[in-house]
Amino acid sequence: MSRAQPTSASGQYRRLIRLVLRRHWLMLGAWLGGLLLLVAITAPAYETTYPELSQRTFMVESLRANTATTLLYGPLPDPGRLGQLLVWETGTYVLVLGALMGILLAVALVRRPEDEGTLELIRSTGTAPWVPAAAALTVLIGQCLALGGGAGLILWVQAQRIAELTESGAMAFGLLVSAVSLVFALIAVVCCQLAADARTARSWALIVLAAALLLPALLDRVLAW
């Protein structure tokens, strides 16, 4: 009887990537689909409601004068073109939710398997020590890049028919989304290595996200005084 040949490290790596995708496809798809849908519907909705720049003048002025929205989103650029409105409002949602996605996925992919004992089970099969972490990081980084790439592609396509969107702006927004989600995902990975369990790691990373959101607003208020 022939003995089965041991799987190479690269083969183990590919198998674990497929395993991670099968286990977490619903979470990955929900985050990606929901955020990309939000990006896709915003510019056409603005164009339908306010087709001309002159029709947005009152709205833009009222938003710029609103202290609460300024603290939440930052100052609205003048004169308030569709691209500026999209990045100012929807862009803020996408960036914050993308960062939250990165944190939650990082904890689910990197730390939760250790707490649940599945990581120990995988290692007991003779898997190389670096393979589980590499597979989890590959899926995590791929998700962040897919979010930014998808957002940039959607806006690039819409820029072909919506005059107030630009192709360069679409690419810049996509790069920004990828960068922000990836940075907070990696922060969460570091927290996973330092914390005692997944819940603590998630809490630490969320505190960092909250501080990143609150600090600019606090600095603006201090400078305003």
C-alpha positions as CSV (number, residue, x, y, z in Angstrom):
1,M,0.0,0.0,0.0
2,S,1.5,3.4,-1.0
3,R,1.8,6.0,1.7
4,A,0.3,9.4,1.1
5,Q,3.0,12.0,0.4
6,P,3.1,14.9,2.9
7,T,1.7,18.2,1.5
8,S,4.2,20.9,0.9
9,A,4.0,24.2,2.8
10,S,2.8,26.0,-0.2
11,G,0.0,23.4,-0.7
12,Q,-0.9,23.8,3.0
13,Y,-1.0,27.6,2.5
14,R,-3.4,27.3,-0.4
15,R,-5.6,24.8,1.4
16,L,-5.9,27.0,4.5
17,I,-6.8,30.0,2.4
18,R,-9.7,28.0,0.9
19,L,-10.7,26.9,4.3
20,V,-10.7,30.4,5.7
21,L,-12.8,31.6,2.7
22,R,-15.3,28.8,3.2
23,R,-15.6,29.4,6.9
24,H,-16.0,33.2,6.7
25,W,-17.5,33.7,3.2
26,L,-20.7,35.2,4.6
27,M,-18.9,37.8,6.8
28,L,-16.5,38.7,4.0
29,G,-19.3,39.0,1.4
30,A,-21.6,41.0,3.7
31,W,-19.0,43.6,4.5
32,L,-17.8,43.9,0.9
33,G,-21.2,43.9,-0.7
34,G,-22.8,46.3,1.7
35,L,-20.1,48.9,1.6
36,L,-19.7,48.7,-2.2
37,L,-23.4,49.1,-2.6
38,L,-23.3,52.2,-0.4
39,V,-20.6,53.7,-2.7
40,A,-22.5,52.7,-5.8
41,I,-25.9,54.3,-5.0
42,T,-24.6,57.6,-3.5
43,A,-23.5,59.6,-6.6
44,P,-26.6,58.6,-8.7
45,A,-28.8,59.6,-5.8
46,Y,-27.2,63.0,-5.5
47,E,-27.4,63.5,-9.2
48,T,-31.1,62.7,-9.3
49,T,-31.9,64.9,-6.3
50,Y,-29.6,67.8,-7.1
51,P,-28.7,67.6,-10.8
52,E,-27.2,71.2,-10.9
53,L,-24.6,72.8,-8.7
54,S,-26.8,75.8,-8.2
55,Q,-29.5,73.6,-6.7
56,R,-27.1,72.5,-4.0
57,T,-26.0,76.0,-2.9
58,F,-28.5,76.3,0.0
59,M,-27.8,72.8,1.2
60,V,-24.0,73.2,1.0
61,E,-24.2,76.5,2.9
62,S,-26.4,75.0,5.6
63,L,-24.1,72.0,6.0
64,R,-21.0,74.2,6.2
65,A,-22.7,76.3,8.9
66,N,-23.8,73.2,11.0
67,T,-21.3,72.7,13.8
68,A,-22.5,69.1,14.5
69,T,-22.0,67.9,10.9
70,T,-18.6,69.7,10.8
71,L,-17.4,67.9,13.9
72,L,-18.7,64.6,12.5
73,Y,-17.6,64.8,8.9
74,G,-15.1,67.7,8.9
75,P,-15.5,70.9,6.8
76,L,-17.4,70.4,3.5
77,P,-15.2,71.6,0.6
78,D,-16.5,74.4,-1.5
79,P,-18.4,74.6,-3.9
80,G,-20.0,71.2,-3.1
81,R,-19.7,69.1,-6.3
82,L,-21.0,65.6,-6.3
83,G,-17.6,64.1,-5.8
84,Q,-16.9,66.4,-2.8
85,L,-20.3,65.5,-1.3
86,L,-19.8,61.8,-1.8
87,V,-16.4,61.7,-0.2
88,W,-17.4,64.1,2.6
89,E,-20.5,62.1,3.7
90,T,-20.6,58.6,2.3
91,G,-16.8,58.5,2.2
92,T,-16.7,59.1,6.0
93,Y,-19.1,56.2,6.5
94,V,-17.1,53.9,4.2
95,L,-13.8,54.8,5.9
96,V,-15.1,54.2,9.4
97,L,-17.0,51.0,8.5
98,G,-14.0,49.8,6.5
99,A,-11.8,50.3,9.5
100,L,-14.4,48.5,11.7
101,M,-14.4,45.7,9.1
102,G,-10.7,45.4,9.3
103,I,-10.7,45.1,13.1
104,L,-13.5,42.6,13.3
105,L,-12.1,40.4,10.5
106,A,-8.6,40.5,11.9
107,V,-9.8,39.3,15.3
108,A,-12.0,36.6,13.7
109,L,-9.3,35.3,11.4
110,V,-6.2,35.7,13.6
111,R,-7.1,35.3,17.2
112,R,-10.5,33.5,17.4
113,P,-9.1,30.2,16.0
114,E,-6.6,30.2,18.8
115,D,-9.2,30.7,21.5
116,E,-11.5,28.1,19.9
117,G,-8.8,25.5,19.7
118,T,-9.0,25.1,15.9
119,L,-5.5,26.5,15.4
120,E,-4.1,23.8,17.6
121,L,-6.1,21.2,15.6
122,I,-4.6,22.5,12.4
123,R,-1.1,22.5,13.7
124,S,-1.6,18.9,14.9
125,T,-1.9,17.8,11.3
126,G,1.7,18.7,10.6
127,T,1.0,22.1,9.1
128,A,4.0,24.4,9.1
129,P,3.8,26.9,12.0
130,W,3.7,30.0,9.7
131,V,1.0,28.8,7.4
132,P,-2.2,29.5,9.5
133,A,-1.1,33.1,10.2
134,A,0.0,33.7,6.6
135,A,-3.3,32.4,5.2
136,A,-5.3,34.5,7.6
137,L,-3.3,37.6,6.8
138,T,-3.6,36.9,3.0
139,V,-7.4,36.8,3.3
140,L,-7.5,39.9,5.5
141,I,-5.2,42.0,3.2
142,G,-7.1,40.8,0.2
143,Q,-10.4,41.9,1.7
144,C,-9.1,45.4,2.4
145,L,-7.7,45.7,-1.1
146,A,-10.9,44.4,-2.6
147,L,-12.9,47.0,-0.7
148,G,-10.7,49.9,-1.9
149,G,-10.4,48.5,-5.4
150,G,-14.1,47.9,-5.7
151,A,-14.9,51.4,-4.5
152,G,-12.5,53.0,-6.8
153,L,-13.7,50.9,-9.8
154,I,-17.3,51.8,-9.1
155,L,-16.6,55.5,-9.0
156,W,-14.3,55.2,-12.1
157,V,-17.2,53.7,-14.0
158,Q,-19.6,56.3,-12.8
159,A,-17.2,59.1,-13.7
160,Q,-17.6,58.1,-17.3
161,R,-21.2,59.5,-17.3
162,I,-21.3,61.8,-14.3
163,A,-19.4,65.0,-15.1
164,E,-18.7,66.0,-11.5
165,L,-16.9,62.8,-10.7
166,T,-13.2,62.4,-11.9
167,E,-11.3,59.3,-12.6
168,S,-8.3,60.5,-10.6
169,G,-10.6,61.2,-7.6
170,A,-12.1,57.7,-7.9
171,M,-8.6,56.1,-7.8
172,A,-7.5,58.3,-4.9
173,F,-10.6,57.4,-2.9
174,G,-10.1,53.7,-3.6
175,L,-6.5,53.9,-2.4
176,L,-7.6,55.8,0.8
177,V,-10.2,53.2,1.6
178,S,-7.8,50.3,1.2
179,A,-5.1,52.1,3.3
180,V,-7.4,53.0,6.2
181,S,-9.0,49.5,6.4
182,L,-5.6,47.8,6.1
183,V,-4.0,50.0,8.8
184,F,-6.7,49.3,11.4
185,A,-6.7,45.6,10.4
186,L,-3.0,45.5,11.1
187,I,-3.5,47.4,14.4
188,A,-6.0,44.7,15.4
189,V,-3.5,42.0,14.4
190,V,-1.0,43.5,16.8
191,C,-3.6,43.7,19.5
192,C,-4.3,40.0,18.9
193,Q,-0.7,39.2,19.7
194,L,-0.7,41.3,22.9
195,A,-4.1,40.6,24.4
196,A,-5.1,37.6,26.5
197,D,-8.1,36.7,24.3
198,A,-10.1,37.8,21.2
199,R,-12.5,39.9,23.2
200,T,-9.8,42.0,24.8
201,A,-8.0,42.3,21.4
202,R,-11.2,43.6,19.8
203,S,-11.8,46.1,22.6
204,W,-8.3,47.5,22.4
205,A,-8.5,47.9,18.6
206,L,-11.9,49.6,18.9
207,I,-10.5,52.0,21.4
208,V,-7.8,53.0,18.9
209,L,-10.5,53.5,16.3
210,A,-12.6,55.6,18.6
211,A,-9.5,57.7,19.5
212,A,-8.7,58.2,15.9
213,L,-12.3,59.5,15.3
214,L,-12.5,61.7,18.3
215,L,-9.0,63.3,18.3
216,P,-9.4,65.4,15.1
217,A,-12.7,66.8,16.4
218,L,-11.2,67.6,19.8
219,L,-8.2,69.3,18.2
220,D,-10.5,71.4,16.0
221,R,-12.4,72.6,19.0
222,V,-9.2,73.4,20.9
223,L,-7.8,75.4,18.0
224,A,-11.1,77.2,17.6
225,W,-10.9,78.4,21.2
